[in-house]
Amino acid sequence: MTDRARINEAVKRLVVRESRLAVDPATVDDLEPLNGDLLRVNSLGFLGMLVRLEDELDVTLPDDIFAGRVFTTVADLVDVVADVVKEES
């Protein structure tokens, strides 16, 4: 499994958990809004997800990578985390 696929899987699993959904994370579309009709990720939940992603992926997500960015979809978050993982490897 590629790093991006592993990150995508982890992000989807965590957003589904944060949204308290009983759906298979694999069924969540990459372009699904993080705070839309299906997923309900608020700012506090988003911060918690970042901490869990750091633990699960053994990566440090620097605070400055989030400055001025808007995370609208699952793919937006996957892109940023994938960039950090690539830089650290």
C-alpha positions as CSV (number, residue, x, y, z in Angstrom):
1,M,0.0,0.0,0.0
2,T,1.4,3.4,-0.9
3,D,1.8,6.2,1.6
4,R,-1.0,8.1,0.0
5,A,-3.4,5.2,0.1
6,R,-2.5,4.5,3.8
7,I,-3.1,8.2,4.6
8,N,-6.3,8.3,2.7
9,E,-7.5,5.2,4.6
10,A,-6.5,6.7,8.0
11,V,-8.2,10.1,7.3
12,K,-11.4,8.5,6.2
13,R,-11.5,6.2,9.2
14,L,-10.9,9.1,11.5
15,V,-13.5,11.5,9.9
16,V,-16.1,8.7,10.0
17,R,-15.3,8.1,13.7
18,E,-15.4,11.8,14.5
19,S,-18.7,12.2,12.7
20,R,-20.1,9.2,14.7
21,L,-21.2,7.4,11.6
22,A,-21.9,3.7,11.1
23,V,-20.6,3.6,7.5
24,D,-17.6,1.9,5.9
25,P,-14.9,4.5,5.6
26,A,-14.0,3.2,2.2
27,T,-17.4,4.3,0.9
28,V,-16.6,8.0,1.7
29,D,-15.8,9.9,-1.4
30,D,-12.5,11.9,-1.5
31,L,-14.4,15.0,-2.4
32,E,-16.9,14.6,0.5
33,P,-17.1,17.9,2.5
34,L,-15.7,17.6,6.0
35,N,-18.6,19.5,7.4
36,G,-21.5,18.7,5.1
37,D,-24.6,16.5,5.0
38,L,-22.7,13.3,5.7
39,L,-19.6,14.2,7.7
40,R,-19.8,16.5,10.6
41,V,-16.3,17.6,11.6
42,N,-16.2,20.8,13.7
43,S,-13.0,22.7,14.6
44,L,-12.5,20.9,17.9
45,G,-13.0,17.5,16.2
46,F,-10.6,18.5,13.5
47,L,-7.8,19.2,16.0
48,G,-8.5,15.8,17.7
49,M,-8.2,14.1,14.3
50,L,-4.9,15.8,13.6
51,V,-3.5,14.4,16.9
52,R,-4.7,10.9,16.1
53,L,-3.3,11.1,12.6
54,E,0.1,12.1,14.0
55,D,0.0,9.1,16.3
56,E,-1.3,6.6,13.8
57,L,1.0,7.7,11.0
58,D,4.0,8.5,13.2
59,V,4.4,11.9,11.8
60,T,4.5,15.5,13.1
61,L,2.1,17.9,11.5
62,P,3.7,21.4,12.0
63,D,1.2,24.1,13.1
64,D,2.3,26.5,10.3
65,I,1.2,24.1,7.5
66,F,-2.4,24.9,8.5
67,A,-2.1,28.7,8.5
68,G,-4.2,30.3,5.8
69,R,-5.4,27.0,4.4
70,V,-9.0,25.9,4.1
71,F,-9.9,22.3,4.5
72,T,-13.2,21.7,2.7
73,T,-13.0,18.0,1.7
74,V,-11.4,14.8,2.8
75,A,-9.0,15.1,-0.1
76,D,-7.8,18.5,1.2
77,L,-6.7,17.0,4.4
78,V,-5.2,13.9,2.7
79,D,-3.1,16.2,0.4
80,V,-1.6,18.2,3.3
81,V,-0.8,15.1,5.4
82,A,0.7,13.3,2.4
83,D,3.0,16.3,1.7
84,V,4.3,16.2,5.3
85,V,4.8,12.4,5.2
86,K,6.7,12.8,1.9
87,E,8.9,15.5,3.4
88,E,9.7,13.4,6.4
89,S,10.7,10.3,4.5
